[in-house]
Amino acid sequence: MLKRQEELVLSPYSELYDLLIPADHELRLMLELVDFEFIYQELEDKYCLVNGRNAVDPIRMFKFLLLKVIYKMSDRDLINRTKTDLAFKFFLGMSPEDGVIDSSLLTKFRRQRLKDKNLLDMLIAKSVRIAIDHNVLKSETIIVDATHTVSRFNKKSPVDILRNYSKNLRKVAYGLDENLKAKLPAKPTFNDLDTEKVYTQEVIKTIEKQPYAVIPAVSEAMNMLKEKLDDINEASAESFDDDARTGHKTADTSFLGFKTHIAMTDERIITAAVITSGEKGDGPFLQELIEKSEDNGVEVKAVLGDRAYSGKENIEYTEEKEIELYARLNPQISQGSRKESWDYNKDAERFICPAGHLAIRKARTGKKGQNKNQVTTYYFDVEKCKNCPISEGCYKNGAKSKSYSVSILSDTHSTHKEFQETERFKKKVKDRYMIEAKNDELKNRHGYDVSQGNGLLGMDIQGATTIFVVNLKRIIKLNQEK
């Protein structure tokens, strides 16, 4: 049953907050910046309002997720730190002497309360509204880009996952106790999940009994192992992420995971985001990013992006909306005859077929200066085509090759070519570096380089909370610079 959190019960220790948490502490500043009452409205339909035991306050549960992002902690470490960290308890609306929840409730909150909620759009819209209300978002320009997040499963089986995290824990513990090896059971020599789970539990039990188990390096490694064991127990067949797909950074390097397509203003506030599987290209999401930014209250008059966004459809769309598009032309994606389902990967400089397979090579035919257009032909791995579930109408049985040709229409974008040669274009496009710095902040400071949950739902929750935190931090900084 959902019951709104009451005001703090008077506590003889409440004055500790005023004494020990400075006025400029980031958690205190966030509380002053955001009215979290909107969480009740968004999650009310996920709770029974009249029957059952009182649920943990959803605002508090949501704030736990924010703390997890801000301080890059596992669920268990987060709850353990909350027991003794007054700043955490103050942020969570708790009295200093209050007890804490069990870490398993965080998993249930994510999976049960946030399912089917458009958390990503909702939190971005909320943070953008706060920025507008505080008069720190005035830009009419957005910068667009995509950043990739590697799946936490990374093509590994549950056995491999447990072994890797168990190995990390043992390595930390061995540095403190040379005799630990003799205390541990023999490592499994074959790939049986049940055997590996039993071994993992024995490793945890043995190390927990040691006096150095409370040392942060050991406890953090142990909590990460416990979290992975819980994940595998929750979904015993989670050997991979069903929603993760292989994307490419170059023709030779790939990753298994997801992409987050982002729009950001000059003030470095993220105004829109779309999360997809990793094989998707960047360009097709430009229109959606513009529209979401406008829905959130941003008047978009200019867009900065790399060559992935210079497709014919995007140029025509921005011209129709009288938006200046600062994206250099790439003839491979700027032609107007290619099918919409065939996407172009700017990093690998190859096309991707509708099934998500990257071309293995390309070749150009035709000569410049003649009446006929040049053509670039992309060749695909025919062995993959033979077993492709959507090969009908694309691959002919028995064919020894599969190719896709693109006509390079050099005259189609003459107006945009003239525009990109102007000094205004050259000066403006240099500001695109700012979104690269924002992507770096998301990954290195807030753990966005690796997915923390499973599937697109897990990525949506991680993306929503991470972007919300990053935007709040930026708004606080801009307020301080006024």
Buried (B, 14 or more C-beta within 10 A) or exposed (E): EBEEBEEEEEBEEBEBBEEEBEEEBBBBBBBEBBEBEBBBEBBEEBBEEEEEEEBBBBBBBBBBBBBBBBBEBBBBBBBBBBEEBBBBBBBBBBBBEBEBBEBEBBBEBBBEBBEEBEBBBBBBBBBBBBBBEBEBBEBEBBBBBBBBBBBBBBEBBBBBBBBEBBBBBBEBBEEBBEEBEEBBEEEBEEEEBEEBBEBBEEBBEBBEEBEBBEBEEBBBBBBBBBBBBBBBEEEEEBBBBEBBBBBBEEBEEBBBBBBBBBBBBBBBBBBBBBBBBBBBBBBBBBBBBBBBBBEBBBEBEBBBBBBBBBBBBBBEBBEEBEBBBBBBBBBBBBBEEBEEEBBBBBBBBBBBBBBBBBBEEBEEEEEEEEEEBBBBBBBBBBEBBEEBEEBEEBBEEEEEEBBBBBBBBBEBBEEBBEBBEEEEBEEBBEBBEBBEEBBEBBBEBBBBBEBBBBBBBBBBBBBBBBBBBBBBBBBBEBBEEE
